[in-house]
Amino acid sequence: SLTFLAGSAISSPGEYEQYYLQRGPMPFEALDRNGDGIVTAEEHATVREERQTARAKAGYMMRNAGKPSSFEKADIDGSGAISRKEFSNWQNMRFQQRW
Protein backbone atom coordinates (compact mmCIF):
# COMPACT_ATOMS: atom_id res chain seq x y z
CA SER A 1 0.00 0.00 0.00
CA LEU A 2 1.29 3.46 -0.85
CA THR A 3 0.18 4.80 2.51
CA PHE A 4 2.60 2.43 4.20
CA LEU A 5 5.39 3.38 1.82
CA ALA A 6 5.11 7.12 2.29
CA GLY A 7 8.10 8.40 4.22
CA SER A 8 9.91 5.06 4.23
CA ALA A 9 13.27 4.61 2.58
CA ILE A 10 13.86 1.73 0.21
CA SER A 11 16.10 -0.91 1.72
CA SER A 12 16.68 -2.86 -1.50
CA PRO A 13 15.96 -2.46 -5.21
CA GLY A 14 13.86 -5.65 -5.17
CA GLU A 15 11.29 -3.96 -2.94
CA TYR A 16 10.02 -1.99 -5.90
CA GLU A 17 10.45 -4.52 -8.69
CA GLN A 18 6.66 -4.66 -9.03
CA TYR A 19 6.80 -1.04 -10.20
CA TYR A 20 9.71 -1.74 -12.52
CA LEU A 21 7.70 -4.35 -14.40
CA GLN A 22 4.37 -2.58 -14.62
CA ARG A 23 3.52 -0.21 -17.42
CA GLY A 24 3.37 3.51 -16.79
CA PRO A 25 4.83 5.84 -14.22
CA MET A 26 6.03 4.71 -10.83
CA PRO A 27 4.79 6.28 -7.62
CA PHE A 28 6.84 9.06 -6.07
CA GLU A 29 7.84 6.74 -3.19
CA ALA A 30 9.57 4.38 -5.61
CA LEU A 31 11.76 7.23 -6.87
CA ASP A 32 12.46 8.84 -3.49
CA ARG A 33 15.03 6.24 -2.48
CA ASN A 34 15.92 7.71 0.92
CA GLY A 35 12.41 8.83 1.87
CA ASP A 36 13.33 12.50 2.35
CA GLY A 37 10.47 13.89 0.25
CA ILE A 38 12.53 14.85 -2.81
CA VAL A 39 13.96 12.95 -5.76
CA THR A 40 17.52 13.85 -6.71
CA ALA A 41 19.06 13.30 -10.13
CA GLU A 42 21.09 10.45 -8.61
CA GLU A 43 18.00 8.73 -7.20
CA HIS A 44 16.20 9.16 -10.51
CA ALA A 45 19.12 7.70 -12.48
CA THR A 46 19.46 4.75 -10.10
CA VAL A 47 15.78 3.87 -10.34
CA ARG A 48 15.77 4.30 -14.12
CA GLU A 49 18.75 1.97 -14.48
CA GLU A 50 17.22 -0.63 -12.15
CA ARG A 51 13.90 -0.45 -13.99
CA GLN A 52 15.54 -0.87 -17.40
CA THR A 53 17.56 -3.84 -16.12
CA ALA A 54 14.49 -5.53 -14.62
CA ARG A 55 12.45 -4.96 -17.77
CA ALA A 56 15.23 -6.27 -20.04
CA LYS A 57 15.57 -9.41 -17.89
CA ALA A 58 11.81 -9.93 -18.11
CA GLY A 59 11.99 -9.74 -21.92
CA TYR A 60 10.27 -6.38 -22.40
CA MET A 61 11.00 -4.43 -25.57
CA MET A 62 13.34 -1.56 -24.73
CA ARG A 63 12.15 1.04 -27.24
CA ASN A 64 13.02 4.11 -25.13
CA ALA A 65 16.11 2.83 -23.34
CA GLY A 66 18.37 5.22 -25.24
CA LYS A 67 16.22 8.29 -24.65
CA PRO A 68 17.65 10.90 -22.30
CA SER A 69 16.34 10.99 -18.77
CA SER A 70 13.21 13.04 -18.15
CA PHE A 71 14.58 14.32 -14.83
CA GLU A 72 15.19 17.83 -16.15
CA LYS A 73 11.65 18.05 -17.51
CA ALA A 74 10.17 16.91 -14.19
CA ASP A 75 12.35 19.35 -12.23
CA ILE A 76 10.03 22.18 -13.19
CA ASP A 77 11.61 24.81 -10.96
CA GLY A 78 15.18 23.85 -11.93
CA SER A 79 16.25 23.29 -8.32
CA GLY A 80 18.08 20.04 -9.03
CA ALA A 81 15.49 18.00 -7.14
CA ILE A 82 11.90 16.94 -7.78
CA SER A 83 9.37 17.57 -5.03
CA ARG A 84 6.17 15.56 -4.71
CA LYS A 85 4.23 18.56 -6.06
CA GLU A 86 6.53 18.91 -9.10
CA PHE A 87 6.24 15.17 -9.73
CA SER A 88 2.46 15.36 -9.64
CA ASN A 89 2.38 18.43 -11.92
CA TRP A 90 4.78 16.77 -14.37
CA GLN A 91 2.68 13.60 -14.50
CA ASN A 92 -0.45 15.69 -15.12
CA MET A 93 1.28 17.58 -17.95
CA ARG A 94 2.41 14.29 -19.54
CA PHE A 95 -1.09 12.85 -19.29
CA GLN A 96 -2.61 15.94 -20.93
CA GLN A 97 -0.08 15.81 -23.78
CA ARG A 98 -1.16 12.26 -24.61
CA TRP A 99 -4.78 13.31 -25.15
C-alpha positions, 0 to 999 in steps of 0.5 A, a space after each residue: 500500500 502506498 500509505 505504508 510506503 510514504 516516508 519510508 526509505 527503500 532498503 533494496 531495489 527488489 522492494 520496488 520490482 513490481 513497479 519496474 515491471 508494470 507499465 506507466 509511471 512509478 509512484 513518487 515513493 519508488 523514486 524517493 530512495 531515501 524517503 526525504 520527500 525529494 527525488 535527486 538526479 542520482 535517485 532518478 538515475 538509479 531507479 531508471 537503471 534498475 527499472 531498465 535492467 528488470 524490464 530487459 531481464 523480463 523480456 520487455 521491448 526496450 524502445 526508449 532505453 536510449 532516450 535521455 532521462 526526463 529528470 530535467 523536464 520533471 524538475 520544473 523549478 530547476 532546483 536540481 530536485 523533484 518535489 512531490 508537487 513537481 512530480 504530480 504536476 509533471 505527471 499531469 502535464 504528460 497525461 494531458 499531452 497524450 490526449 
